[in-house]
Amino acid sequence: MTLPVFGLILLSIALSALAQVVLKLGMSAAGVSRALADGGAAHVAWAVASEWRVLAGLALYLASAAAWLFVLARLQVSAAYPFVGLGFVLTLLLGWWWLGDTLSAERVLGTLLVAAGVVLIARS
């Protein structure tokens, strides 16, 4: 694996993890929360579709997918896909840092086990 391909993998994973956090912020916005509480599918759809953080999160996912397509063009999927597990670690850390998510010992240990699995698969 070349350094540029590894960089694309990391870029794709980082954009995907960031998308998760931005989407969470968007779905927690006051307008979306009110729409979800009031009900009405059209009202909820409009609130979600007009929330800039939801749109930004979707754009980040699109950018992540574009980077991932370049990775898949250069690597076997069985070699590339295990790296996606690193997204669990990054999302955990971003959620803790940016959103104030709770880090329990079980959550951290589980995430580290996923990361260890990624390392083992990547080395094979």
C-alpha positions as YAML, in Angstrom:
chain: A
units: angstrom
residues:
- id: 1
  name: MET
  ca: [0.00, 0.00, 0.00]
- id: 2
  name: THR
  ca: [1.39, 3.39, -0.97]
- id: 3
  name: LEU
  ca: [1.40, 6.44, 1.26]
- id: 4
  name: PRO
  ca: [-1.11, 8.33, -0.95]
- id: 5
  name: VAL
  ca: [-3.57, 5.43, -0.77]
- id: 6
  name: PHE
  ca: [-3.13, 5.22, 3.00]
- id: 7
  name: GLY
  ca: [-3.76, 8.97, 3.15]
- id: 8
  name: LEU
  ca: [-6.99, 8.52, 1.17]
- id: 9
  name: ILE
  ca: [-8.08, 5.81, 3.60]
- id: 10
  name: LEU
  ca: [-7.47, 8.10, 6.56]
- id: 11
  name: LEU
  ca: [-9.21, 11.01, 4.81]
- id: 12
  name: SER
  ca: [-12.26, 8.88, 4.06]
- id: 13
  name: ILE
  ca: [-12.46, 7.61, 7.64]
- id: 14
  name: ALA
  ca: [-11.99, 11.08, 9.12]
- id: 15
  name: LEU
  ca: [-14.65, 12.61, 6.90]
- id: 16
  name: SER
  ca: [-17.07, 9.82, 7.77]
- id: 17
  name: ALA
  ca: [-16.50, 10.21, 11.52]
- id: 18
  name: LEU
  ca: [-16.87, 13.97, 11.27]
- id: 19
  name: ALA
  ca: [-20.08, 13.47, 9.29]
- id: 20
  name: GLN
  ca: [-21.51, 11.44, 12.20]
- id: 21
  name: VAL
  ca: [-20.85, 14.23, 14.68]
- id: 22
  name: VAL
  ca: [-22.19, 16.97, 12.39]
- id: 23
  name: LEU
  ca: [-25.32, 14.92, 11.65]
- id: 24
  name: LYS
  ca: [-25.86, 14.44, 15.40]
- id: 25
  name: LEU
  ca: [-25.59, 18.19, 15.90]
- id: 26
  name: GLY
  ca: [-28.10, 18.76, 13.12]
- id: 27
  name: MET
  ca: [-30.58, 16.22, 14.40]
- id: 28
  name: SER
  ca: [-30.29, 17.77, 17.90]
- id: 29
  name: ALA
  ca: [-31.06, 21.27, 16.61]
- id: 30
  name: ALA
  ca: [-34.07, 22.99, 18.15]
- id: 31
  name: GLY
  ca: [-36.09, 23.08, 14.93]
- id: 32
  name: VAL
  ca: [-35.61, 19.39, 14.25]
- id: 33
  name: SER
  ca: [-36.35, 18.47, 17.87]
- id: 34
  name: ARG
  ca: [-39.58, 20.50, 17.78]
- id: 35
  name: ALA
  ca: [-40.63, 18.91, 14.51]
- id: 36
  name: LEU
  ca: [-39.95, 15.43, 15.85]
- id: 37
  name: ALA
  ca: [-41.98, 16.17, 19.00]
- id: 38
  name: ASP
  ca: [-44.89, 17.69, 17.06]
- id: 39
  name: GLY
  ca: [-45.02, 14.84, 14.54]
- id: 40
  name: GLY
  ca: [-46.18, 15.09, 10.98]
- id: 41
  name: ALA
  ca: [-43.92, 13.48, 8.40]
- id: 42
  name: ALA
  ca: [-43.86, 16.49, 6.07]
- id: 43
  name: HIS
  ca: [-42.97, 18.86, 8.92]
- id: 44
  name: VAL
  ca: [-40.17, 16.55, 10.12]
- id: 45
  name: ALA
  ca: [-38.86, 16.07, 6.57]
- id: 46
  name: TRP
  ca: [-38.75, 19.82, 6.00]
- id: 47
  name: ALA
  ca: [-37.05, 20.49, 9.35]
- id: 48
  name: VAL
  ca: [-34.39, 17.88, 8.65]
- id: 49
  name: ALA
  ca: [-33.88, 18.91, 5.01]
- id: 50
  name: SER
  ca: [-33.53, 22.57, 5.92]
- id: 51
  name: GLU
  ca: [-31.09, 22.09, 8.83]
- id: 52
  name: TRP
  ca: [-27.67, 23.17, 7.58]
- id: 53
  name: ARG
  ca: [-25.78, 20.77, 9.83]
- id: 54
  name: VAL
  ca: [-27.68, 17.80, 8.42]
- id: 55
  name: LEU
  ca: [-26.85, 19.01, 4.91]
- id: 56
  name: ALA
  ca: [-23.22, 19.53, 5.90]
- id: 57
  name: GLY
  ca: [-23.07, 16.05, 7.40]
- id: 58
  name: LEU
  ca: [-24.45, 14.54, 4.21]
- id: 59
  name: ALA
  ca: [-21.91, 16.52, 2.17]
- id: 60
  name: LEU
  ca: [-19.12, 15.16, 4.38]
- id: 61
  name: TYR
  ca: [-20.42, 11.63, 3.75]
- id: 62
  name: LEU
  ca: [-20.39, 12.28, 0.03]
- id: 63
  name: ALA
  ca: [-16.78, 13.49, 0.21]
- id: 64
  name: SER
  ca: [-15.90, 10.44, 2.31]
- id: 65
  name: ALA
  ca: [-17.48, 8.13, -0.27]
- id: 66
  name: ALA
  ca: [-15.59, 9.85, -3.08]
- id: 67
  name: ALA
  ca: [-12.27, 9.31, -1.30]
- id: 68
  name: TRP
  ca: [-13.25, 5.70, -0.59]
- id: 69
  name: LEU
  ca: [-13.96, 5.08, -4.27]
- id: 70
  name: PHE
  ca: [-10.38, 6.07, -5.07]
- id: 71
  name: VAL
  ca: [-9.17, 3.66, -2.37]
- id: 72
  name: LEU
  ca: [-11.23, 0.80, -3.81]
- id: 73
  name: ALA
  ca: [-9.82, 1.50, -7.27]
- id: 74
  name: ARG
  ca: [-6.33, 0.86, -5.90]
- id: 75
  name: LEU
  ca: [-6.73, -1.88, -3.27]
- id: 76
  name: GLN
  ca: [-8.53, -5.16, -2.82]
- id: 77
  name: VAL
  ca: [-11.68, -4.59, -0.80]
- id: 78
  name: SER
  ca: [-10.55, -7.21, 1.74]
- id: 79
  name: ALA
  ca: [-7.39, -5.17, 2.34]
- id: 80
  name: ALA
  ca: [-9.11, -1.78, 2.47]
- id: 81
  name: TYR
  ca: [-12.29, -2.44, 4.40]
- id: 82
  name: PRO
  ca: [-10.77, -3.39, 7.78]
- id: 83
  name: PHE
  ca: [-9.50, 0.18, 8.08]
- id: 84
  name: VAL
  ca: [-13.11, 1.34, 8.33]
- id: 85
  name: GLY
  ca: [-13.00, 0.00, 11.89]
- id: 86
  name: LEU
  ca: [-10.73, 2.92, 12.76]
- id: 87
  name: GLY
  ca: [-13.80, 5.09, 12.28]
- id: 88
  name: PHE
  ca: [-15.16, 3.63, 15.53]
- id: 89
  name: VAL
  ca: [-12.17, 5.00, 17.43]
- id: 90
  name: LEU
  ca: [-12.29, 8.40, 15.79]
- id: 91
  name: THR
  ca: [-16.06, 8.73, 16.20]
- id: 92
  name: LEU
  ca: [-15.79, 7.78, 19.88]
- id: 93
  name: LEU
  ca: [-13.13, 10.45, 20.41]
- id: 94
  name: LEU
  ca: [-14.97, 13.13, 18.43]
- id: 95
  name: GLY
  ca: [-18.21, 12.39, 20.28]
- id: 96
  name: TRP
  ca: [-16.43, 12.69, 23.60]
- id: 97
  name: TRP
  ca: [-14.51, 15.84, 22.67]
- id: 98
  name: TRP
  ca: [-17.12, 17.74, 20.66]
- id: 99
  name: LEU
  ca: [-20.45, 16.44, 21.98]
- id: 100
  name: GLY
  ca: [-19.55, 15.58, 25.56]
- id: 101
  name: ASP
  ca: [-20.41, 11.89, 25.12]
- id: 102
  name: THR
  ca: [-19.67, 9.72, 28.13]
- id: 103
  name: LEU
  ca: [-16.66, 7.42, 27.94]
- id: 104
  name: SER
  ca: [-17.24, 4.33, 30.04]
- id: 105
  name: ALA
  ca: [-14.59, 1.67, 30.50]
- id: 106
  name: GLU
  ca: [-16.72, -0.79, 28.53]
- id: 107
  name: ARG
  ca: [-17.14, 1.61, 25.62]
- id: 108
  name: VAL
  ca: [-13.43, 2.39, 25.45]
- id: 109
  name: LEU
  ca: [-12.44, -1.29, 25.79]
- id: 110
  name: GLY
  ca: [-14.89, -2.34, 23.08]
- id: 111
  name: THR
  ca: [-13.62, 0.32, 20.74]
- id: 112
  name: LEU
  ca: [-10.01, -0.68, 21.40]
- id: 113
  name: LEU
  ca: [-10.89, -4.31, 20.66]
- id: 114
  name: VAL
  ca: [-12.29, -3.22, 17.29]
- id: 115
  name: ALA
  ca: [-9.10, -1.26, 16.61]
- id: 116
  name: ALA
  ca: [-6.96, -4.27, 17.58]
- id: 117
  name: GLY
  ca: [-8.95, -6.38, 15.16]
- id: 118
  name: VAL
  ca: [-8.27, -3.84, 12.43]
- id: 119
  name: VAL
  ca: [-4.54, -4.05, 13.09]
- id: 120
  name: LEU
  ca: [-4.57, -7.86, 13.01]
- id: 121
  name: ILE
  ca: [-6.51, -7.97, 9.74]
- id: 122
  name: ALA
  ca: [-4.40, -5.27, 8.12]
- id: 123
  name: ARG
  ca: [-1.19, -7.15, 8.98]
- id: 124
  name: SER
  ca: [-2.38, -10.38, 7.33]
...
